[in-house]
Amino acid sequence: MKQLPAIAQTFILTGFSLSALSLFAVAPAQAAYFSGLGWLSNASSSSASGISADGSVVIGNSGGQAVRWTQKGGMVGLGFLPNNVFSSASSISADGSVIAGTSGNNYQEFNDQAYNGQAFRWTQETGMVGLGFLPDNVFSLAKNISADGAVVVGESSNNPPYSWDGNQAFRWTQATGMVSLGFLSSDVKSPSSTVSGVSADGSVVVGNSSNGVTIEAFRWTQNNGMVGLGFLTLDRPFPYSTAVDVSADGSVVVGESNIPFPHDSTFDTAAFRWTQEDGKVVLVTDDPGNYLLEASYVNAVSADGSVIIGSFPYTSYRGGRNVAFRWTNSTGMVSLGFLRPAPPFTTFSRSDATLLSADGSIVFGDSDSSLFRWTQSTGMVNLKSVLIASGANLNGWRLSSINAVSADGFTIVGNGINPLGQSEGWVANLSPEPIPEPLTILGSMAAIGFAAGFERKFNKNKSDEKDPEA
């Protein structure tokens, strides 16, 4: 067979690769998009409350019903437990296949939560399944779920929900059912405990326990049970500490505790970071300016526990406005600034960091009545402006809140007012590269394999210098 020129060989191989890609692949997802979640047919509004770690599934509520949303399937109602008329989704597994929440026969519109109800766990196979109550209780509330969806944590009570008295933190698994985590002090008239977070594998639960006088942060494990984390100071007549979040492996707990206010005889709040080795540590700012170094408030911690976000006062008087911060062990507490122009700041300037990516490199929050996105390279920028600059269509939308973010920090969900003036949940993606669909990945692999095999055969024929059909 006559040898083909090298350019012809390249063209043929490239052609086979492109043909295979076009045969197996589908069009890549848009690199940046924004979409309202819509609402159920019997509703006129919706809200978003969470997102799976991979960013593929959003949970929320519409018309008093828990919902699940995907880009392909849109919004689907999860229904209710028997004899219930309301449900609310509160937490979702990493891959979006398991959802936890509460279903009830009464409804509190104020915070979009079902109450006088029961915690549930939902999967595609089982539908909504009630998790029951602790003994002698009449109400349960699911708050968090492990990464694989096997562990659900929350609270159960014998009193009307959302009251502190009588709450008991619980942990649920298929094998054990609902189990109380107990209290730090049970020999009091009205002990109570609540849940703030759970580790990725569900083995560590953090929260708060009260003896009716003091509130103390706790960390629970199967081996040690509920262990109090103590307080930053015992000088106050009624000391308190609260756990806010926990790292993925459960080794780092962040929260707040009271400390003496240096300018008078009162007390203020300071953020802390707790580890088994170090105990409780006050986060101290090294940011220059007129800041109250002793007051700070924490909102979240990164998956490995190395990055903490929150806010602290930036004015010289108590009750002043707060500025968002990001903390690492090497930098200390560093101000993220404001969306308003540079200093001098006005008394109306404020910001708060509320969410972050799993590695802590991307931070979200609100500042001066707008939502922001922060990275080391861009600093604090207006989220809506970034979305528009990236090609997303937000005409007529007003973004009100950011409620959850995917592990990579590129997909975010929140609530807003749509162009028709209706309250609607939304989802946005800011991935720096087009997101391949699963079939695109398979198609690419098939194409590469096909082309590689053809190239080997082509080279062998060239070496043998004979017609393959001879």
Secondary structure as the mmCIF struct_conf table of DSSP 4:
data_model
#
loop_
_struct_conf.conf_type_id
_struct_conf.id
_struct_conf.beg_label_comp_id
_struct_conf.beg_label_asym_id
_struct_conf.beg_label_seq_id
_struct_conf.end_label_comp_id
_struct_conf.end_label_asym_id
_struct_conf.end_label_seq_id
HELX_LH_PP_P HELX_LH_PP_P1 LYS A 2 PRO A 5
HELX_RH_AL_P HELX_RH_AL_P1 ALA A 6 PHE A 24
HELX_LH_PP_P HELX_LH_PP_P2 ALA A 27 PRO A 28
STRN STRN1 ALA A 29 ALA A 29
HELX_LH_PP_P HELX_LH_PP_P3 GLN A 30 GLN A 30
BEND BEND1 ALA A 31 ALA A 31
STRN STRN2 ALA A 32 GLY A 36
TURN_TY1_P TURN_TY1_P1 SER A 41 ASN A 42
BEND BEND2 SER A 44 SER A 44
STRN STRN3 SER A 47 ILE A 51
TURN_TY1_P TURN_TY1_P2 ALA A 53 ASP A 54
BEND BEND3 GLY A 55 GLY A 55
STRN STRN4 VAL A 58 SER A 62
TURN_TY1_P TURN_TY1_P3 GLY A 63 GLY A 64
STRN STRN5 GLN A 65 THR A 70
TURN_TY1_P TURN_TY1_P4 GLN A 71 GLY A 73
STRN STRN6 GLY A 74 GLY A 77
TURN_TY1_P TURN_TY1_P5 PRO A 82 ASN A 83
STRN STRN7 PHE A 86 ILE A 92
TURN_TY1_P TURN_TY1_P6 ALA A 94 ASP A 95
BEND BEND4 GLY A 96 SER A 97
STRN STRN8 VAL A 98 GLN A 108
HELX_RH_3T_P HELX_RH_3T_P1 GLU A 109 ASN A 111
TURN_TY1_P TURN_TY1_P7 ASP A 112 ASP A 112
STRN STRN9 GLN A 113 THR A 123
TURN_TY1_P TURN_TY1_P8 GLN A 124 THR A 126
STRN STRN10 GLY A 127 GLY A 130
TURN_TY1_P TURN_TY1_P9 PRO A 135 ASP A 136
STRN STRN11 PHE A 139 ILE A 145
TURN_TY1_P TURN_TY1_P10 ALA A 147 ASP A 148
BEND BEND5 GLY A 149 GLY A 149
STRN STRN12 VAL A 152 SER A 157
BEND BEND6 ASN A 158 ASN A 159
TURN_TY1_P TURN_TY1_P11 PRO A 161 TYR A 162
BEND BEND7 TRP A 164 TRP A 164
TURN_TY1_P TURN_TY1_P12 ASP A 165 GLY A 166
STRN STRN13 GLN A 168 THR A 173
TURN_TY1_P TURN_TY1_P13 GLN A 174 THR A 176
STRN STRN14 GLY A 177 GLY A 182
BEND BEND8 LEU A 184 LEU A 184
BEND BEND9 ASP A 187 SER A 190
STRN STRN15 SER A 192 VAL A 198
TURN_TY1_P TURN_TY1_P14 ALA A 200 ASP A 201
BEND BEND10 GLY A 202 GLY A 202
STRN STRN16 VAL A 204 SER A 210
BEND BEND11 GLY A 212 VAL A 213
STRN STRN17 ILE A 215 THR A 221
TURN_TY1_P TURN_TY1_P15 GLN A 222 ASN A 224
STRN STRN18 GLY A 225 GLY A 228
BEND BEND12 LEU A 232 LEU A 232
BEND BEND13 LEU A 234 LEU A 234
BEND BEND14 ARG A 236 PHE A 238
STRN STRN19 TYR A 240 TYR A 240
STRN STRN20 SER A 241 VAL A 246
TURN_TY1_P TURN_TY1_P16 ALA A 248 ASP A 249
BEND BEND15 GLY A 250 GLY A 250
STRN STRN21 VAL A 252 PRO A 260
TURN_TY1_P TURN_TY1_P17 PRO A 262 HIS A 263
BEND BEND16 ASP A 264 SER A 265
STRN STRN22 PHE A 267 THR A 275
TURN_TY1_P TURN_TY1_P18 GLN A 276 ASP A 278
STRN STRN23 GLY A 279 VAL A 282
STRN STRN24 THR A 285 THR A 285
BEND BEND17 GLY A 289 ASN A 290
TURN_TY1_P TURN_TY1_P19 LEU A 293 GLU A 294
STRN STRN25 TYR A 297 VAL A 301
TURN_TY1_P TURN_TY1_P20 ALA A 303 ASP A 304
BEND BEND18 GLY A 305 GLY A 305
STRN STRN26 ILE A 308 PRO A 313
BEND BEND19 THR A 315 TYR A 317
TURN_TY1_P TURN_TY1_P21 ARG A 318 GLY A 319
STRN STRN27 ASN A 322 THR A 328
TURN_TY1_P TURN_TY1_P22 ASN A 329 THR A 331
STRN STRN28 GLY A 332 GLY A 337
BEND BEND20 LEU A 339 ARG A 340
HELX_LH_PP_P HELX_LH_PP_P4 PRO A 341 PRO A 341
BEND BEND21 ALA A 342 PRO A 344
HELX_LH_PP_P HELX_LH_PP_P5 PHE A 345 THR A 346
TURN_TY1_P TURN_TY1_P23 THR A 347 PHE A 348
STRN STRN29 SER A 351 LEU A 356
TURN_TY1_P TURN_TY1_P24 ALA A 358 ASP A 359
BEND BEND22 GLY A 360 SER A 361
STRN STRN30 VAL A 363 SER A 367
TURN_TY1_P TURN_TY1_P25 ASP A 368 SER A 369
STRN STRN31 SER A 370 THR A 375
TURN_TY1_P TURN_TY1_P26 GLN A 376 THR A 378
STRN STRN32 GLY A 379 ASN A 382
HELX_RH_AL_P HELX_RH_AL_P2 LEU A 383 ALA A 389
TURN_TY1_P TURN_TY1_P27 SER A 390 GLY A 391
TURN_TY1_P TURN_TY1_P28 ASN A 395 GLY A 396
STRN STRN33 ARG A 398 VAL A 405
TURN_TY1_P TURN_TY1_P29 ALA A 407 ASP A 408
BEND BEND23 GLY A 409 GLY A 409
STRN STRN34 THR A 411 ILE A 417
TURN_TY1_P TURN_TY1_P30 PRO A 419 LEU A 420
BEND BEND24 GLY A 421 GLY A 421
STRN STRN35 SER A 423 LEU A 430
BEND BEND25 PRO A 432 GLU A 433
STRN STRN36 ILE A 435 ILE A 435
HELX_RH_AL_P HELX_RH_AL_P3 PRO A 438 ASP A 464
TURN_TY1_P TURN_TY1_P31 GLU A 465 GLU A 465
BEND BEND26 LYS A 466 LYS A 466
TURN_TY1_P TURN_TY1_P32 PRO A 468 GLU A 469
#
